[in-house]
Amino acid sequence: MKTAKPIKLLLPFSLICELDKYLESKSFKPPMKTMNFYIVIADINNVTHSRKDSEFVPLNTKYLKSVIGTKTDSYIKTLSNGGFIISDEKAIPGKKSYHYKLNSYYGGEISEIEIPPDNKLFRKILKHQRKKSAHINRLSPHIQQMRKEFLKMELDYPRAIEWANNQDNYAKRVSYLNSINLIQDKRLRRFSRNKTNNRLDTNLTNLKSDLRQFIIGDYVSIDLKNSQPFFLSILLESIIYNKGSLCWYLSNHNLSKTFGIKGLRAVQKIHQNSKNSNLVDLMEYKNAVTSGLFYDHFLESCTEAATRDEIKEIMFKVLFSKNKIYHGFKKTIPYEKDKKRFKGVYPTVYDIVHELKEKSNSLLPILLQKIESYIFIDCICKELVEHNIIPLTIHDSVIIKKKKLTDAKAIMEKVFLDQCGEIPSFHIKEL
């Protein structure tokens, strides 16, 4: 009879030692189960390695309550009171819960905690995973094919773990090892369609690029260059020229409902004023993103010295951050210096993006991600599967067998030509 393997949690050794001492000294009545604390800490660890925008992360409360039960909040509160996790202290009723991070004081070695098959938590964790997989049959047939390919994917685990353990940065080391662990245990692999932006969320989409080198097989990745800036240009054309888009998703999306009629009119007015002032940055932006040279053009045009990664970060802030934040009666502009740098190169684009975020700063980036998801998941991947090329995906890129490269690239170019009226630039890289 085959014996089930225990579920492995990777946690900071020093934190676990201090937590055990802390719990012993408190003598909680009724007693609190140590393993439940480990589950909370592991959840923060797992979410942290998949987030780029903040050191504080939201807890997966739905998962925690399905595993730990109704006393989940008590375990979180105890960890916070003991200083093992730190809250951002920024809860907004009905909108945002407290976000947390592990106390950086606890670093050093990493401890492997095993949850044995005879433990109730073991059964609850796997039950939660099975529930998440229960809706797979509702996905489109080509996405189900992609899931089968994803479940067959393997890393060279010994080499990947050795490489991760050699990283000097503790936070990165924990992040890498967690990523590897969540892929190695196929019971914990995630594969689902995000309800907010329609993206396909898997362990691969959250896998740090440094770890892709350990994927077993002769694979290449085909990435769309400057993806979000490119899709922004497609959206702006649709709004400014007030015409039906070639992209099925955009042509069937009610932009006035998303941004408001006043918002769309304001965008057209900004564009008209820029034409009257002989500003040509909108066309320059369009040419730069289509050719894949957006970041290079920005670097050349920026008056201050910057690196390519800094430019990407600036674009991220322009698209995703709030236009303004109020502290009482005082108003501040988040990342004001970086936004001024972007506006110095593309003033019209900046003013339009600012206008589209007036109603809510999340509407624009979510729409861009939905356009990306439609093009890649619903169009490109569907075509690839129909031609017997089963891809792995990372949002704006596909990973396919090297021998299928020529056919896959031709399919991608055709989809972009049909949906966007032009063929953008791609970056091809062997894994």
C-alpha positions in Angstrom: 0.0 0.0 0.0 1.3 3.4 -1.0 2.0 5.7 1.9 1.0 9.4 1.5 4.0 11.8 1.8 3.8 14.5 4.5 3.2 18.1 3.5 6.3 20.2 4.0 6.4 23.8 5.3 9.5 25.9 5.0 9.8 28.3 7.9 12.5 30.5 9.6 14.2 28.3 12.1 14.9 31.1 14.6 11.2 32.3 14.4 10.0 28.7 15.1 12.3 28.4 18.2 11.2 31.7 19.7 7.6 31.0 18.9 7.7 27.7 20.7 9.2 29.3 23.8 6.6 32.2 23.6 3.7 29.8 23.5 5.1 27.7 26.3 5.4 30.8 28.5 1.9 32.0 27.9 0.0 28.7 28.8 -3.0 29.6 26.7 -6.4 28.2 27.9 -7.7 26.5 26.0 -4.4 25.4 24.5 -3.5 26.8 21.1 -2.2 24.3 18.6 1.4 25.0 17.5 0.9 23.7 14.0 -1.9 26.2 13.3 0.6 29.0 13.9 3.0 27.4 11.4 0.2 27.3 8.8 -0.3 31.1 9.2 3.4 31.8 8.9 3.7 29.5 5.9 0.8 31.3 4.2 2.5 34.7 4.6 5.7 33.2 3.2 3.9 31.7 0.2 2.0 34.9 -0.6 5.1 37.1 -0.1 7.1 35.3 -2.8 4.4 35.9 -5.4 3.9 39.7 -4.7 6.1 42.4 -6.1 4.2 45.6 -5.1 4.5 45.5 -1.3 6.4 43.9 1.5 3.1 43.6 3.4 0.7 40.9 2.0 -2.9 40.0 2.5 -3.6 36.7 4.3 -5.4 34.0 2.4 -8.2 34.0 5.1 -10.5 31.7 3.1 -7.8 29.1 3.0 -6.7 29.6 6.6 -10.3 29.3 7.9 -10.9 26.2 5.9 -7.8 24.6 7.5 -7.5 26.1 11.0 -11.2 26.9 11.6 -13.2 29.7 13.2 -10.3 30.6 15.6 -8.0 31.7 12.8 -8.2 35.4 13.9 -6.9 34.4 17.4 -3.8 32.7 15.9 -3.1 35.8 13.8 -3.6 38.1 16.7 -1.3 36.0 18.9 1.5 36.1 16.3 1.1 39.8 15.9 1.1 40.5 19.7 4.2 38.4 20.1 6.0 40.4 17.3 6.4 37.4 15.0 4.4 39.0 12.3 4.0 42.7 11.7 0.8 44.4 10.5 0.6 47.4 8.2 -2.1 48.8 10.5 -4.1 49.9 7.4 -7.4 48.2 7.4 -10.4 49.8 5.7 -13.8 48.2 6.6 -15.4 46.5 3.6 -12.4 47.4 1.3 -9.1 46.2 2.8 -8.0 43.9 5.6 -4.8 44.2 7.5 -1.7 43.1 5.6 1.2 41.4 7.2 4.9 40.5 6.9 7.2 38.2 8.8 9.4 40.0 11.3 12.8 40.4 9.5 14.6 39.9 12.8 14.1 36.2 12.4 16.4 35.1 9.6 19.2 32.6 9.3 18.5 28.9 8.7 15.3 27.5 7.3 13.5 24.8 9.1 11.4 22.0 7.4 8.2 21.3 9.3 6.3 18.2 8.2 2.5 17.7 8.5 2.0 13.9 8.7 -0.9 12.2 6.9 -2.5 11.2 10.2 -2.8 14.9 11.2 -6.2 16.6 10.7 -4.5 19.6 9.1 -3.1 17.3 6.4 -6.5 16.2 5.4 -8.0 19.7 5.5 -5.2 21.2 3.3 -5.7 18.5 0.7 -9.5 18.9 0.9 -9.1 22.6 0.2 -6.9 21.8 -2.8 -9.4 19.3 -4.2 -12.2 21.9 -3.9 -10.1 24.4 -5.9 -9.6 21.8 -8.6 -13.3 20.8 -8.7 -14.1 23.6 -11.2 -11.4 22.6 -13.7 -13.9 20.9 -15.9 -15.6 24.3 -16.4 -12.5 25.7 -18.1 -12.2 25.7 -21.9 -10.9 22.5 -23.4 -7.7 24.1 -24.6 -7.0 25.4 -21.0 -7.6 21.9 -19.6 -5.0 20.6 -22.0 -2.6 23.3 -20.8 -3.2 22.2 -17.2 -2.2 18.6 -18.1 1.0 19.9 -19.6 1.6 22.1 -16.5 1.2 19.1 -14.2 3.8 17.2 -16.2 6.3 19.9 -15.9 9.2 19.3 -13.6 12.3 21.1 -12.3 15.7 19.7 -11.7 15.0 19.8 -8.0 18.4 18.9 -6.5 20.2 21.6 -8.6 17.4 24.1 -8.0 17.5 23.6 -4.2 21.3 23.8 -4.2 21.3 27.0 -6.2 18.6 28.5 -3.9 20.5 27.6 -0.7 23.6 29.4 -2.1 21.8 32.7 -2.2 23.3 35.2 0.2 20.0 37.2 0.6 17.9 35.5 3.2 14.5 36.8 1.9 15.4 35.6 -1.6 16.6 32.2 -0.3 13.3 31.6 1.5 11.3 32.8 -1.5 13.1 30.5 -4.0 12.9 27.5 -1.7 9.1 28.0 -1.2 8.6 28.3 -5.0 10.5 25.0 -5.5 8.6 23.3 -2.7 5.1 24.3 -4.1 6.0 22.9 -7.5 7.7 19.8 -6.3 4.6 18.7 -4.3 2.1 18.3 -7.1 -0.8 18.2 -4.6 -0.1 21.9 -3.9 0.3 23.1 -7.4 -2.1 25.9 -8.4 -3.9 26.3 -11.7 -6.9 28.6 -11.9 -8.3 31.5 -13.9 -8.2 34.8 -11.9 -11.7 36.2 -11.5 -10.5 39.8 -11.4 -8.2 40.0 -14.4 -8.9 36.7 -16.2 -5.2 35.8 -16.0 -4.1 32.2 -15.6 -2.5 31.9 -12.1 -0.2 29.0 -11.6 3.0 28.2 -9.6 4.8 29.0 -12.8 3.4 32.5 -13.2 4.9 33.2 -9.7 8.1 31.4 -10.3 11.1 33.8 -10.1 12.8 34.1 -13.5 16.1 32.9 -12.0 14.5 29.5 -11.4 13.2 28.9 -14.9 16.6 27.7 -15.9 15.8 24.5 -13.9 12.7 23.5 -15.9 13.5 20.1 -17.4 13.1 19.9 -21.2 14.2 21.8 -24.3 12.0 24.9 -23.9 12.1 28.4 -25.2 10.0 31.4 -23.9 8.4 33.9 -26.3 7.8 37.1 -24.4 5.9 40.2 -25.7 8.2 43.1 -25.3 7.0 46.0 -23.0 3.6 44.2 -22.7 1.6 46.6 -20.5 2.8 49.8 -22.4 1.9 48.0 -25.7 -1.7 47.2 -24.6 -2.0 50.7 -23.2 -1.4 52.0 -26.7 -4.1 49.7 -28.2 -6.6 51.0 -25.6 -5.7 54.6 -26.1 -6.2 54.3 -29.9 -9.7 52.8 -29.3 -10.6 55.7 -26.9 -9.1 58.6 -28.9 -10.3 57.7 -32.3 -13.7 56.5 -31.0 -13.8 53.6 -33.3 -14.5 49.9 -33.0 -11.4 48.0 -32.1 -10.1 44.9 -34.0 -9.7 43.3 -30.6 -12.9 41.3 -29.8 -12.5 42.0 -26.1 -12.2 45.7 -26.5 -14.9 46.0 -29.1 -17.3 44.2 -26.7 -16.2 46.1 -23.6 -18.2 49.1 -22.4 -15.4 51.7 -21.9 -17.8 54.4 -20.9 -19.1 52.2 -18.1 -15.5 51.6 -16.9 -14.1 55.1 -17.1 -17.3 57.2 -17.4 -18.4 59.3 -20.4 -16.8 62.4 -18.8 -13.5 60.5 -18.5 -13.5 59.4 -22.1 -14.3 62.9 -23.3 -11.5 64.3 -21.2 -9.1 61.9 -22.8 -10.1 63.0 -26.3 -9.8 66.7 -25.2 -6.2 66.0 -23.9 -5.3 64.4 -27.2 -6.8 67.3 -29.2 -4.9 69.9 -27.1 -1.7 68.0 -27.6 -2.3 68.1 -31.4 -2.9 71.8 -31.3 0.3 72.3 -29.3 2.2 70.1 -31.8 3.1 67.5 -29.2 3.9 64.3 -30.9 4.7 62.1 -27.9 1.6 59.9 -28.4 2.9 58.8 -31.8 6.4 58.4 -30.5 5.0 56.3 -27.7 3.1 54.1 -30.1 6.1 53.5 -32.4 8.3 52.8 -29.4 6.0 50.1 -27.8 5.2 48.4 -31.1 8.9 48.2 -32.1 9.8 46.9 -28.6 12.1 49.8 -28.0 9.9 51.7 -25.4 12.4 51.3 -22.5 15.3 52.2 -24.8 13.5 55.3 -26.1 12.7 56.3 -22.5 16.3 55.9 -21.5 17.5 58.1 -24.4 14.9 60.8 -23.7 15.1 60.9 -19.9 17.2 63.9 -18.7 18.3 62.0 -15.6 20.5 58.9 -15.7 18.5 55.7 -15.2 18.7 51.9 -15.7 16.3 49.7 -17.7 14.9 48.2 -14.5 14.3 51.7 -13.0 12.3 52.6 -16.2 10.2 49.5 -15.8 9.5 50.4 -12.2 8.6 54.0 -13.2 6.1 52.7 -15.7 4.6 50.3 -13.1 4.1 53.3 -10.7 2.5 55.4 -13.4 0.0 52.7 -14.3 -0.8 51.2 -10.9 -0.4 53.8 -8.2 -3.1 56.3 -7.0 -3.1 59.8 -8.5 -3.3 61.3 -5.0 -3.6 60.4 -1.4 -5.2 62.5 1.3 -3.8 62.7 4.8 -6.6 64.7 6.5 -6.7 67.9 4.4 -3.3 67.5 3.0 -2.9 65.9 -0.5 0.2 64.1 -1.6 1.1 62.5 -5.0 2.6 59.0 -4.6 5.9 58.6 -6.4 5.7 62.2 -7.6 9.4 62.4 -8.7 9.1 59.3 -10.8 5.9 60.4 -12.4 7.4 63.8 -13.3 10.2 61.9 -15.1 7.7 60.0 -17.1 5.7 63.1 -17.9 8.9 64.8 -19.1 9.2 62.2 -21.9 5.5 61.4 -22.6 3.4 64.3 -21.3 0.3 63.4 -23.3 0.4 59.8 -22.4 0.9 60.7 -18.7 -2.1 63.1 -18.7 -4.3 60.5 -20.3 -3.3 57.8 -17.9 -3.9 60.2 -15.0 -7.4 60.9 -16.3 -8.2 57.2 -16.7 -7.3 56.6 -13.1 -9.3 59.5 -11.6 -12.4 57.3 -11.0 -10.3 54.5 -9.5 -6.6 53.7 -9.8 -7.3 50.0 -10.3 -9.6 50.2 -13.3 -6.9 50.9 -15.9 -4.4 48.2 -14.9 -7.1 45.6 -14.5 -8.5 46.4 -18.0 -5.0 46.1 -19.5 -4.5 42.8 -17.8 -7.9 41.6 -19.2 -6.9 42.6 -22.7 -3.5 40.8 -22.2 -5.3 37.7 -20.9 -7.8 37.6 -23.8 -5.0 37.9 -26.4 -2.7 35.3 -24.8 -5.0 32.8 -23.1 -8.2 32.9 -25.2 -6.6 33.6 -28.6 -2.9 32.6 -28.8 -3.0 29.6 -26.5 -6.2 28.3 -28.2 -4.5 28.5 -31.6 -1.4 26.9 -30.3 -3.3 23.9 -28.7 -5.3 23.4 -32.0 -1.9 23.1 -33.8 -0.7 20.5 -31.1 1.6 23.0 -29.4 0.7 22.9 -25.7 2.2 25.9 -24.0 3.1 26.8 -20.5 2.2 30.5 -19.8 3.5 33.4 -17.7 1.0 36.1 -18.3 2.5 37.9 -21.4 4.7 35.0 -22.6 4.4 31.4 -23.6 6.9 28.6 -23.0 7.0 26.0 -25.7 9.2 23.2 -26.9 12.1 24.6 -28.9 11.3 22.5 -32.0 7.9 24.2 -32.2 9.4 27.8 -32.1 8.9 28.7 -35.8 5.2 27.6 -35.9 4.4 29.1 -32.5 5.9 32.5 -33.4 3.9 32.6 -36.7 0.7 31.8 -34.8 1.4 34.6 -32.3 2.1 37.1 -35.0 -1.1 36.2 -36.9 -3.2 36.6 -33.7 -1.7 40.1 -33.0 -2.3 41.1 -36.6 -5.9 40.0 -36.5 -6.7 41.4 -33.0 -4.5 44.5 -32.9 -3.8 45.3 -36.5 -0.1 45.1 -36.1 2.7 42.7 -35.1 4.7 43.8 -32.0 8.2 42.7 -31.0 9.0 39.6 -29.1 11.9 38.4 -27.0 12.9 34.8 -27.5 15.0 33.1 -24.9 16.1 29.5 -24.4 15.5 28.2 -20.8 
